Amino acid sequence: MFKESKAEELYLSSFDTRKVTSTCSMFAFSNITTIDISNFDTNKVTTTERMFSNMTNLKIIYFSDKFSLKLQVVQICFYFVKI
C-alpha cells in the first residue's frame, strides 16, 4: 500500500484496519522517518512479513495496544531497520 513511498511522515490514525489480514510489505522500501499506526487493529492479521523491510530512514513508530504481534508469521518484519 505504501511500499516505496517518498513521504517522510505518515499518520494513519484514521485508517480502519479491523478487517485486514495481511500487512505484508506494507511500508517496505519507503523513505518514511515517522509513522503513526497507533490506531491499527491487527487482531485479524496473520502475517506481517516484510512490513517494515528496508526502511532505512525510519526513526519513530507510534504503536498502541491494538497492534498485536501474536501473529502466525512475523518473518523479517523489521528487516534492515535500525530504530
Backbone hydrogen bonds in HBPLUS format (Angstrom, degrees):
<---DONOR---> <-ACCEPTOR-->    atom                        ^
c    i                          cat <-CA-CA->   ^        H-A-AA   ^      H-
h    n   atom  resd res      DA  || num        DHA   H-A  angle D-A-AA Bond
n    s   type  num  typ     dist DA aas  dist angle  dist       angle   num
A0002-PHE N   A0026-MET O   2.89 MM  24  5.62 146.8  2.00 152.9 163.6     1
A0005-SER N   A0002-PHE O   3.02 MM   3  5.32 140.0  2.18 143.6 136.2     2
A0004-GLU N   A0028-ALA O   2.91 MM  24  6.28 154.4  1.98 154.9 163.3     3
A0031-ASN N   A0005-SER O   2.88 MM  26  6.13 161.9  1.91 161.9 166.6     4
A0033-THR N   A0008-GLU O   2.57 MM  25  5.26 167.5  1.58 144.8 145.7     5
A0034-THR N   A0008-GLU O   3.26 MM  26  6.71 159.0  2.31 154.1 159.6     6
A0010-LEU N   A0034-THR O   2.95 MM  24  6.35 152.3  2.03 153.6 162.6     7
A0036-ASP N   A0010-LEU O   2.84 MM  26  6.30 158.2  1.88 160.0 165.9     8
A0012-LEU N   A0036-ASP O   2.98 MM  24  5.71 158.6  2.03 147.1 153.2     9
A0015-PHE N   A0012-LEU O   3.09 MM   3  5.49 168.0  2.11 117.0 120.7    10
A0020-VAL N   A0017-THR O   3.20 MM   3  5.24 162.2  2.24 108.2 113.7    11
A0046-THR N   A0021-THR O   2.84 MM  25  5.70 165.2  1.86 146.7 142.0    12
A0023-THR N   A0047-THR O   3.07 MM  24  6.40 171.5  2.08 164.7 167.3    13
A0026-MET N   A0023-THR O   3.13 MM   3  5.30 163.2  2.16 130.9 127.2    14
A0025-SER N   A0049-GLU O   2.98 MM  24  6.46 141.3  2.13 143.3 155.3    15
A0028-ALA N   A0025-SER O   3.38 MM   3  4.92 147.9  2.49  93.0 102.1    16
A0027-PHE N   A0051-MET O   2.98 MM  24  5.66 152.5  2.06 147.1 155.9    17
A0030-SER N   A0027-PHE O   3.26 MM   3  5.85 140.0  2.43 145.4 141.5    18
A0029-PHE N   A0053-SER O   2.90 MM  24  6.35 155.2  1.96 159.2 165.7    19
A0059-LYS N   A0033-THR O   2.77 MM  26  5.18 170.7  1.78 135.1 137.1    20
A0060-ILE N   A0033-THR O   3.04 MM  27  6.45 164.9  2.06 158.9 163.5    21
A0035-ILE N   A0060-ILE O   2.95 MM  25  6.33 155.5  2.01 149.5 157.2    22
A0062-TYR N   A0035-ILE O   2.85 MM  27  6.29 162.3  1.88 159.8 165.0    23
A0037-ILE N   A0062-TYR O   2.93 MM  25  5.75 148.4  2.03 149.6 156.8    24
A0040-PHE N   A0037-ILE O   3.06 MM   3  5.28 162.9  2.09 109.9 115.3    25
A0042-THR N   A0066-LYS O   3.21 MM  24  6.46 167.2  2.22 143.8 144.5    26
A0045-VAL N   A0042-THR O   3.13 MM   3  5.03 149.5  2.23 101.0 110.2    27
A0073-VAL N   A0046-THR O   3.05 MM  27  6.27 145.8  2.17 146.5 156.4    28
A0048-THR N   A0073-VAL O   2.96 MM  25  6.33 155.6  2.02 157.3 164.6    29
A0051-MET N   A0048-THR O   2.92 MM   3  5.26 153.9  1.99 144.5 138.3    30
A0053-SER N   A0050-ARG O   3.23 MM   3  4.61 166.7  2.25  97.6 101.4    31
A0052-PHE N   A0077-CYS O   2.86 MM  25  5.70 154.5  1.92 156.6 165.3    32
A0054-ASN N   A0079-TYR O   2.70 MM  25  6.02 160.4  1.73 158.7 165.7    33
A0058-LEU N   A0055-MET O   3.21 MM   3  5.58 162.5  2.25 114.0 119.3    34
A0067-PHE N   A0064-SER O   3.11 MM   3  5.68 157.3  2.16 113.6 119.8    35
A0077-CYS N   A0074-VAL O   3.28 MM   3  5.54 149.3  2.38 136.0 127.1    36
A0079-TYR N   A0076-ILE O   3.31 MM   3  4.92 158.1  2.36 111.2 106.5    37
A0081-VAL N   A0078-PHE O   3.21 MM   3  5.47 129.0  2.48 145.4 133.3    38
